[in-house]
Amino acid sequence: MTRTRTQRKPRAPRTRNTSKSIVAVGPMDTTIALVVGILVLIGVVAIFTSSHALAARLERFNEDPFHFLRLTLIWAALGFVAMFALSNFNYQIIRIAAYPIFLVALILLIMVMGVGIATNGAQRWLNLFGIQFQPSEAAKAALIFALARVLSDYSTFFNKWKGFFISCAAVGATAGLVAFGSFSSSLIIAAIGFGIIFVASPHIWRFVLAGLAAAGAFAAFLVFGEPFRIARVAAWRDPWAYARHGGYQIINSLYAIASGGLFGLGIAQSRQVSFIPEPYNDMIFAIIVEEFGFMGAALVIVLFAIFIWRGIRVAMNAPDTFSSLTAMGIVFAIAVQTFINIAVVTNSIPNTGVTLPFISYGGTSLLVKMSMVGVLLNISRYSKVQ
């Protein structure tokens, strides 16, 4: 009597890309490096012109007009070192370390909930070994690497709902932990994660259903969420009705943009810099428009557009799935944050407290983003089309 052997279902094939099979074919994308360098330079100038008067009269900054300029130059220097260091090794090392990096990022986010440092009412900072930083910034890069790794290792991961839900759960968990300290950063992380899933998924209709569910949850959060978030939506719809509270920052931002004209008032000649809270941070684009006018604003937007275009080009011509999804994730991270910041400054969307990449003041943000650009430049060296 012969026994019939039950055949097991084949596992999802796993793609193993080793450094031996991927060989650099040319130099890095110098256009991306040049664009980022110009944006950082614009940021250094804008931070100084928007902060020197404020820092000179406040004791907590030691009445030093160069306080923010000095710190920005230090972080920018570290950022350039990290960017060029990360652009000159085999990116497969990041692929191998993607899961440990993601695990460390989650641990740091959990630590923020317990021993984090609160600033301006939000507990989003962590102090380790005397260094204060925002783990949410590192979590953006970690999520990109982890998603790119799992989606490149398992080519049929999205053939079933299970794989789709696992990926969405990873994005949701990361965004949820970040939301504890910064709701705006959690939105950016969710956009990055779902952007990668959208690019990798062959079933667009699944993504559409998940997007509708997420939009419904977000709408419910706005309606039934914390009062100050609802107040931000109300101030967005009519900032002049809330001129002393929620609309104050936006009104002065719009005044700055309106007074900039075609060529601006001139460097360090901003009038609204004294009225916008922390003008060197979220609202720095308004100061740029006021001092350099429409032409200055157009230059910044064109530079970001070039970065996005070249980044997508690198992703499309990358040698393997991991590098392609990683490059696209980095482009998503910069593009989404840029769009949100400029939209907030122009009152196109409610105020969310998102900085402008490479330009706004913030050491952790600048260092992490320039490091991510370093990885993008690294991948560009292996691109099939130069």
N, C-alpha and C positions, 0 to 999 in steps of 0.2 A: 504494500500500500504506500503510495507516494504522498508525501506531504507537500502541500502548497505553501510556498514561502510568501509571507506578507511583505510586499515591497514598501520600503520607507519612502516617504516623500523627500525628494532631494532638497537639501538646504540651499538657502540663497547663496549664490556664488560670491566668493570673496576675492576682491581684487587686491593683489599685493604689489604695490609699486615700490621698488627699492631704488636706492640712490644709484645703483649700478646701471639701471635701465634709463635713467634720466640724465642727460648731459646738457650743460649750458651751451647755447648755440650763438650767443652774442652778448653785447654789453647791456647794461640795464637801460630802462626807458628814461633817458635824460630829460625828456619833456616833463614827466611827472616830478622828478627831483627838482627841476628848475621852478615849476609852478608852486610846489610846496615851499621852497626857499623864499620865493617872493611873498607868498601869503604870510609866512612867519615874520618876514621883515615888515610887512604892513602892520601886522599885529604888534610888533615891538614899538613902532612909531605911534600907533593908535593908543596903546596902553599908556605910554608916557604922556601923550597930550591930554588924555582923559583922566589921569590920576595925579599928576604932579602937584596941582593946586590943592587938591583934597588932602594928599599925604603931607604936604608942607604945613598944614594948619592943625593936624590931629596928633595928639600926644601918643596914641597907640601905634603910630607909624614913626615915632621919634621925630616928628616934624621934618621928615626927610623927603624932599620932592622926588628923589630917585629911588625910593623904596620899591615900588612895583617894577620899575625899569630894571633894577639890579636883579631882582628875583626872576623876572622874565628872561633876561639874558642868560642866567645860569641854567634855567630849565631848557631854554632853546639850545644852548650848547650841548647839554646832555642828550637832548632829542636828536640833534644832528649826528652825534656819536653813535647813538642807538640805531638810527635810521641807516647809516652807512655800514655799520657792523652787521646788522641783520640782512642787508642786501648782498652780502658777500660770503654766503655759505649755502650749502645744499638745503633747500627748504624742507626736504624729507625729514630732517631732524624735528621740525615742528609737528609734522604728521605723526611721528613716533610718540612725541610727548603730549599730543593733543588731549588725551583723556586725563593724565595727571594734572595738566594745567587747568582743565575745567574743574576737577575735584578741588584743587587748591583755591580756585576762585569762589566756589560754593562755600568752602569753609570760612574764607574771609568775609563773605557776605553774612554768614550766620554769626560770626564774631561781632560784626557791626551792630547786630540786634542786641547783643549782650553788653559789650564794652565800647561801643562806638561813641564818637565825640559829636555832640550836637552843635550846629552852627546855623544861625538865622532860623531857629525852630525846627531844623531837620537833622536827624541823626544819620549822617552818611559818611563820616570820616572815621579812620582808624589810625591809631598811633602805635607803630611797632618799631622798637629799637631807636626811638627818637625821631622817626620819620613819619610824618602825617600824610596820608593819601586817601583817595576814594576807591575802594574796591570795585565799585560799580563800573568804573572805567576799564579796569582789567577784565571784568566779567564780559564786556562786549567782545573783546578779542578772544577770550577763552571759549565763548559760545560759538563763535565763527569757526574756530579750529576743530572743536568737538563735532559740530554738525557736519562739517566738510569731511572729517575722518569717517564717521559712521556711514555717511551716504556714499562715500567712495569705496569703502570696504564691502558694502552689501549692495550690489547693483540692482537687485530686485526688492529693495527694502520697502518701496512704496507700492508694490504690486497689490498689497493687501492693506486694509484699514489699520491693522495692528501697527505696522511700521509708521504710518502717518500719525497715528495717535501718540506713539512713543516720542516721535520728534516734537510734536506739538506740546506734549507734557514737559519735555526738557526745556523748551522755550518758556512755557508758562511758569515752571518752577523757578527758573532764573529771574524772570521778570517779576515774579511775586516776591522773591527775596529782596530784590532791588527796590521794589515799591515801598518797602518798609521805611526807607530813608529818602527816596526820591521817586515820586510818581512819574515825573517827566522822563527820567532816565529809564524807567521800566518800560515806558511806551517806545522809546528808541530801541531797546533790546528786543522787545516784541516785534517791532518792524524789521529789524535785522534778521531775526530768526525766521519769521514767516516769509521774508523775502528770499532767503536761501531755500526754504522748503518749496516756495512757488517755482523757483528756477529748476530745482531738482525733480519735482513731482511730474510724472507723465499724465496724471489725472487732474486736470485743472478744475473740474467740477467739484472735486473733494475740497480743494482749496477754497473755492467760492463759498461752499457751505460753511466751512470753518471760519471764513472771513465774516460772513453774515452773523454767525454766532458770537464772534468776538466783538463785532460792532454793536450787537444787541446788549452784550454784557457791559460794554463801555458806556452806552447810552444809559443803562440802568444805574451804573455807578455815578454818572453825572447827576441823575435825577434824585437818587436816594443816598448819594455819598455825603462826604463831609461838607458842612456849610461853606467853608472858604473856597472850595472848588466850584460850587454853584455860584458863589459871588463873582468868581473870575469870569465865568461865562456871561453873567449879567453885565459886568464891566466891559467885556469885549463888545457886547451888542450896543452899549451906549456908554462909552467911557466918561463923557461929560456929566452924566447923571451921578457918577461916583468919583468926581474929580478929587476929592480929599482922601480917598482910600484906594479902592481897587483900580480906578482909572487913572490915578495920578502919574504913574510911570509911563503908561501908553500915551497919554496926552502930551507929555513933554518929549517923548520920542517922536511923535508926529510933528510937533513944533520944530524939532531939530531937523527932520527930513524936509519940511516945507521951507525952512530958511536956507537950505543948502544951495538951492538954485542949480545952475548948470555946472559951475566950476567950484562952488563952495566958498566959505568965508575965509579960508586960509588955514594953514597948519597952526594948531593950538589956539584958534580963534573961536572955538565953540561957545555959544551963549547958554545953551541948555545943559552943559556939563555940570553946572552947579545945582541943577534941579533934578536930574535923573539920579536915583539911588544907585550907587556902585556902577557908574557909567563905563568902567573898564571891563565889565563882566558881560551880562546877558545883552545889554543894550548898546554895545560898542559899535554895532553897524550904524546906528542912528548918528553917533558922533562922527563916524567916517563920512556919512552922507553930508552932514552939516559942514564939515571942514573941507571936504574934497568934492562935494556936489554930486550931481548925477553922473558925471564922468568917473569919479572915484568909485561910486557904487557899481557902475557898469563894469569897471575893471575887476572888482572883486568877484562879481557874479560870473564874468567870462572866465576868470581863472579857475573857479570851481567847476564850471562847465567843461573846461579843457581837462581838468583832473578826472572828472567822471567819464568823459569820452575815452581818454587814454586808459583808464582803469578797466572799463568794459572791454576795450580792445585786447588788453592783456588777458582778461578772463576768457574771452572767446578763443584766443590762440594758445592757451595754456596747454602743456603736454599731457595732463591727466586730470581726472575728475576732482581730486583733492585740491590741486592748485587752482583749478578753474573756480570751484565753489568758494575757496578761501579768498581769491581775488575779488569775486563778486560780493562776498560778505563785507570786505573792507570798503568797497565802493558804496555799498548800501549804508554802512556806518557813517561815512562822511557825508553822503548825499542827503540822507534823511535828517541828520542833525542840522545841516546847512539850511535845508528847506524850512524846517520848523523855526529856527532862529530868525531868519529873515521874515517869515510869515508873521511871527509874533511882533517883531519890531514895527512892521507896517500895519499891525492890527488886523491881519487877514484871518488869524485864528486866535483863540484865547491864550492868555499869557501862561507859559509853562515853565519858564526858568531854565531854558536850554542855551548853552553857550555856542558861539560861532567857532567851528573848528579852526585851529592854527592861529586864530586872531584874538579871541577873548582871553582874559587873564585866567590862569589855572595851570599849575605845574603838572599835576597828575594827568590831566586831560591832554596837555601838549605832548608830554613824554610818551604816553600810550599811543596817541594817534600817529606820532612820527615813527614810533616803533612799528606800527601796523603798515605804514607807508614803506618802511624798510622791507617788510615781508613782501609787499606788492612789487617793489623794485626787484627783489630777489626772484620772484616768479617771472618777471618780465625778461630776465636773462635766459630763461629756459623756453621762452615763447617761440612757437614755430614760425611766426612772422615778425620780423624786426621793423 
